[in-house]
């Protein structure tokens, strides 16, 4: 028996990185999976991989910064599979900006992807669950930087901190509907997106992962497959009654000082 047997799981931002790892883990645990993303190539490639492995998967092209597309993607999954049992909001924008140099356009981009998209996807999914009088689970992928973060991540931190508040507010509002909503504050993670970010904004070479790992307590960056296993646990009944929790998933200890 898998942890997510016969569950319909929607992973927003699921075509690569942490989202793709979550999609793979969910299929492994028995779920039917739908993934959204703006670029069809990686989304369709992932669906082909999952179906070739015996899973059942769907790709939905969507720009989650557009509230209507966020809601429509949920409707597409409901139309195809009849319902959504679990939602993961994994899409994220990490382009750099400080308090002093962030433009209104960059700020709006961060709010769109990192907060507005999750809000309206949750709205549509919870409406489906409440309409069916069925329980469900949601996990929002947030960031340890939401506690304060680096100076060059000002709009990212602002949006993700808002997602923490939304996670707790929605969990409280829908606890009697048996909809459990939790968040995961992940730290520095080895993904394709992080590779592009390090090279684009920090002039990193191809060996940046090895250099970074040598400076970290556990000798490695966060691994998408390890995060995915934890997310699957939170989505599943094995996480029990837990709701409204925002869990720090990192190797740096909040408040610890040397």
Secondary structure as GFF3:
##gff-version 3
##sequence-region A 1 258
A	DSSP	beta_strand	8	12	.	.	.	ID=ss1
A	DSSP	alpha_helix	17	28	.	.	.	ID=ss2
A	DSSP	beta_strand	32	37	.	.	.	ID=ss3
A	DSSP	alpha_helix	40	52	.	.	.	ID=ss4
A	DSSP	beta_strand	56	61	.	.	.	ID=ss5
A	DSSP	alpha_helix	67	81	.	.	.	ID=ss6
A	DSSP	beta_strand	86	89	.	.	.	ID=ss7
A	DSSP	alpha_helix	104	111	.	.	.	ID=ss8
A	DSSP	pi_helix	112	116	.	.	.	ID=ss9
A	DSSP	alpha_helix	117	132	.	.	.	ID=ss10
A	DSSP	beta_strand	136	141	.	.	.	ID=ss11
A	DSSP	three_ten_helix	144	147	.	.	.	ID=ss12
A	DSSP	alpha_helix	154	173	.	.	.	ID=ss13
A	DSSP	three_ten_helix	175	177	.	.	.	ID=ss14
A	DSSP	beta_strand	179	186	.	.	.	ID=ss15
A	DSSP	beta_strand	189	190	.	.	.	ID=ss16
A	DSSP	alpha_helix	192	202	.	.	.	ID=ss17
A	DSSP	alpha_helix	208	213	.	.	.	ID=ss18
A	DSSP	beta_strand	222	223	.	.	.	ID=ss19
A	DSSP	alpha_helix	224	235	.	.	.	ID=ss20
A	DSSP	three_ten_helix	237	239	.	.	.	ID=ss21
A	DSSP	beta_strand	246	249	.	.	.	ID=ss22
###
